[in-house]
Amino acid sequence: MTTTETDQVTPEAVEPADHEHGVHGYHKQKDEHLKRLRRIEGQIRGLQRMVDEDVYCIDILTQVSASTKALQSFALQLLEEHLRHCVADAAAKGGEGIDAKVEEATKAIARMMRT
């Protein structure tokens, strides 16, 4: 996946997966992940309603914090699955592929730490 200078992923910059079978580490948990993301989406819609209804600032900030934590938790779960599936698979195959996967994971971790 490529990013712009500000590390924002743009839709046209997303490259296809390089996995032989097109199965990602999160595949087995896909339904659970989608359910979780829909819940987060509901939290964000709740934030929009709160602003529309002129809810007290601190109450909105509390909800922002909860939404942020939910996204961070999701990201950590996805990262763990990437390490267990993609990085472990590259390590089992040996060769230079492991270095690329470790570098990719390291960059993802660095992006997560900046937020």
Residue frames relative to the residue before (quaternion, step in Angstrom):
aa qw qx qy qz dx dy dz
M 1.0000 0.0000 0.0000 0.0000 0.00 0.00 0.00
T 0.2227 -0.7725 0.5793 0.1347 3.54 -0.90 0.86
T 0.2013 -0.7761 0.5878 0.1084 3.53 -1.21 0.50
T 0.5258 -0.5842 0.5003 0.3633 3.51 -1.30 0.26
E 0.7336 -0.4158 0.2848 0.4559 3.57 -1.26 0.02
T 0.7070 0.4332 -0.2680 0.4906 3.60 1.10 -0.53
D 0.5051 -0.6846 0.3896 0.3528 3.58 1.32 0.34
Q 0.4458 0.6446 -0.4883 0.3838 3.57 1.08 0.66
V 0.3678 -0.7219 0.5417 0.2238 3.56 -0.85 0.96
T 0.1745 -0.7723 0.6032 0.0959 3.53 -0.85 0.97
P 0.6123 -0.5945 0.3589 0.3779 3.62 -0.93 0.79
E 0.7003 0.4552 -0.2870 0.4691 3.60 0.91 -0.79
A 0.6395 0.5394 -0.3280 0.4389 3.60 1.22 -0.29
V 0.5287 0.6326 -0.4173 0.3824 3.60 1.22 -0.20
E 0.2155 -0.7848 0.5725 0.0992 3.53 -0.73 1.12
P 0.5817 -0.5842 0.4160 0.3837 3.60 -1.10 0.53
A 0.6051 -0.5702 0.4171 0.3672 3.56 -1.19 0.59
D 0.3478 -0.7466 0.5310 0.1993 3.56 -1.10 0.67
H 0.4047 0.7135 -0.4781 0.3140 3.58 1.18 0.38
E 0.5809 -0.6221 0.4064 0.3323 3.55 -0.98 0.87
H 0.8044 0.2823 -0.1257 0.5075 3.57 0.86 -0.93
G 0.4886 -0.6885 0.4219 0.3307 3.59 1.22 0.04
V 0.5403 0.5972 -0.4124 0.4260 3.60 1.24 0.31
H 0.2255 -0.7862 0.5658 0.1041 3.53 -0.74 1.10
G 0.6961 -0.5050 0.3296 0.3896 3.54 -1.28 0.41
Y 0.6918 0.4752 -0.2786 0.4669 3.59 1.10 -0.59
H 0.3734 0.7854 -0.4489 0.2053 3.60 1.27 -0.20
K 0.6919 0.4852 -0.2874 0.4510 3.59 0.87 -0.93
Q 0.7332 0.3858 -0.2095 0.5194 3.59 1.18 -0.54
K 0.2813 0.8225 -0.4700 0.1530 3.58 1.28 0.14
D 0.6774 0.4851 -0.3038 0.4621 3.61 0.83 -0.93
E 0.6409 0.5187 -0.3140 0.4707 3.58 1.00 -0.82
H 0.6559 0.5066 -0.3071 0.4678 3.58 0.97 -0.86
L 0.6563 0.5048 -0.3213 0.4596 3.58 0.91 -0.85
K 0.6248 0.5305 -0.3306 0.4679 3.58 1.02 -0.78
R 0.6597 0.5134 -0.2947 0.4631 3.55 0.96 -0.91
L 0.6688 0.4954 -0.2958 0.4688 3.58 0.96 -0.88
R 0.6242 0.5224 -0.3430 0.4689 3.59 1.06 -0.65
R 0.6178 0.5303 -0.3352 0.4741 3.56 1.09 -0.71
I 0.6490 0.4977 -0.3081 0.4860 3.59 0.97 -0.84
E 0.6180 0.5364 -0.3400 0.4633 3.57 1.00 -0.79
G 0.6324 0.5269 -0.3213 0.4682 3.58 1.04 -0.77
Q 0.6261 0.5279 -0.3336 0.4670 3.57 1.05 -0.76
I 0.6594 0.5025 -0.3087 0.4662 3.58 0.96 -0.84
R 0.6356 0.5047 -0.3268 0.4843 3.58 0.99 -0.77
G 0.6064 0.5507 -0.3378 0.4636 3.57 1.12 -0.67
L 0.6200 0.5326 -0.3308 0.4717 3.56 1.07 -0.75
Q 0.6381 0.5216 -0.3270 0.4624 3.57 0.96 -0.84
R 0.6525 0.5060 -0.3122 0.4699 3.60 0.96 -0.86
M 0.6387 0.5394 -0.3301 0.4383 3.56 0.95 -0.87
V 0.6623 0.4821 -0.3058 0.4853 3.58 0.94 -0.86
D 0.6469 0.5292 -0.3167 0.4484 3.57 0.93 -0.90
E 0.7374 0.4022 -0.2129 0.4992 3.57 1.06 -0.79
D 0.4423 -0.7316 0.4257 0.2966 3.60 1.28 0.25
V 0.1528 0.7956 -0.5592 0.1762 3.55 0.88 0.99
Y 0.6534 -0.5385 0.3811 0.3712 3.57 -1.20 0.65
C 0.6193 -0.6156 0.3619 0.3263 3.58 -0.93 1.03
I 0.6835 0.4976 -0.2924 0.4468 3.57 0.81 -1.01
D 0.6291 0.5252 -0.3368 0.4637 3.59 1.04 -0.69
I 0.6389 0.5043 -0.3183 0.4860 3.58 1.04 -0.75
L 0.6539 0.5174 -0.3133 0.4545 3.58 0.94 -0.86
T 0.6063 0.5464 -0.3461 0.4626 3.56 1.08 -0.69
Q 0.6755 0.4776 -0.2844 0.4845 3.57 0.98 -0.86
V 0.5955 0.5441 -0.3591 0.4694 3.61 1.08 -0.67
S 0.6476 0.5227 -0.3108 0.4590 3.57 0.94 -0.90
A 0.6598 0.5040 -0.3062 0.4657 3.59 0.92 -0.88
S 0.6572 0.5071 -0.3043 0.4673 3.59 0.99 -0.84
T 0.6380 0.5284 -0.3131 0.4645 3.55 1.01 -0.84
K 0.6528 0.5071 -0.3056 0.4725 3.58 0.93 -0.90
A 0.6403 0.5274 -0.3280 0.4519 3.58 0.97 -0.82
L 0.6686 0.4828 -0.2989 0.4802 3.60 0.95 -0.82
Q 0.6390 0.5187 -0.3279 0.4637 3.58 1.00 -0.77
S 0.6398 0.5231 -0.3142 0.4672 3.56 1.00 -0.81
F 0.6380 0.5162 -0.3153 0.4765 3.56 1.00 -0.84
A 0.6566 0.5196 -0.3069 0.4525 3.58 0.93 -0.93
L 0.6550 0.5096 -0.3157 0.4600 3.59 0.95 -0.81
Q 0.6324 0.5207 -0.3268 0.4713 3.57 1.02 -0.78
L 0.6599 0.5042 -0.2996 0.4697 3.57 0.94 -0.90
L 0.6367 0.5221 -0.3199 0.4687 3.58 1.01 -0.81
E 0.6426 0.5189 -0.3252 0.4605 3.58 0.94 -0.86
E 0.6621 0.4937 -0.3073 0.4726 3.57 0.94 -0.85
H 0.6156 0.5342 -0.3459 0.4648 3.59 1.06 -0.70
L 0.6658 0.4976 -0.3062 0.4640 3.57 0.90 -0.88
R 0.6919 0.4858 -0.2794 0.4551 3.58 0.89 -0.93
H 0.7583 0.3761 -0.2068 0.4907 3.58 0.98 -0.76
C 0.7910 0.3622 -0.1867 0.4564 3.57 0.38 -1.26
V 0.7044 0.4412 -0.2715 0.4852 3.58 0.81 -0.98
A 0.6529 0.5073 -0.3198 0.4628 3.59 0.93 -0.83
D 0.6307 0.5306 -0.3265 0.4626 3.59 1.03 -0.79
A 0.6578 0.4979 -0.3052 0.4757 3.58 0.95 -0.87
A 0.6420 0.5193 -0.3239 0.4618 3.59 1.01 -0.78
A 0.6534 0.5158 -0.3132 0.4571 3.58 0.99 -0.82
K 0.6753 0.4858 -0.2888 0.4739 3.59 1.08 -0.73
G 0.3339 -0.7614 0.4883 0.2653 3.57 1.20 -0.55
G 0.6133 0.5729 -0.4032 0.3648 3.52 -1.27 -0.21
E 0.7513 -0.4066 0.2981 0.4260 3.52 -1.33 -0.33
G 0.4875 0.6910 -0.4199 0.3295 3.60 1.21 -0.32
I 0.6198 0.5564 -0.3485 0.4300 3.58 1.04 -0.70
D 0.6345 0.5342 -0.3362 0.4461 3.58 0.97 -0.80
A 0.6570 0.5097 -0.3076 0.4626 3.58 0.97 -0.84
K 0.6750 0.4899 -0.2980 0.4643 3.59 0.94 -0.86
V 0.6409 0.5060 -0.3271 0.4756 3.60 0.99 -0.76
E 0.6463 0.5078 -0.3191 0.4719 3.59 0.97 -0.82
E 0.6359 0.5314 -0.3163 0.4617 3.57 0.99 -0.86
A 0.6742 0.4833 -0.2874 0.4789 3.59 0.92 -0.92
T 0.6367 0.5365 -0.3246 0.4489 3.58 0.98 -0.82
K 0.6556 0.4990 -0.3062 0.4768 3.58 0.99 -0.83
A 0.6311 0.5254 -0.3299 0.4657 3.58 1.03 -0.76
I 0.6398 0.5146 -0.3156 0.4757 3.57 1.00 -0.84
A 0.6434 0.5224 -0.3220 0.4576 3.59 0.94 -0.87
R 0.6456 0.5030 -0.3276 0.4721 3.62 0.96 -0.81
M 0.6576 0.5126 -0.3133 0.4546 3.59 0.96 -0.81
M 0.6625 0.5155 -0.3071 0.4484 3.58 1.01 -0.75
R 0.6246 0.5499 -0.3364 0.4408 3.59 1.15 -0.53
T 0.6694 0.5124 -0.3117 0.4385 3.59 1.12 -0.47
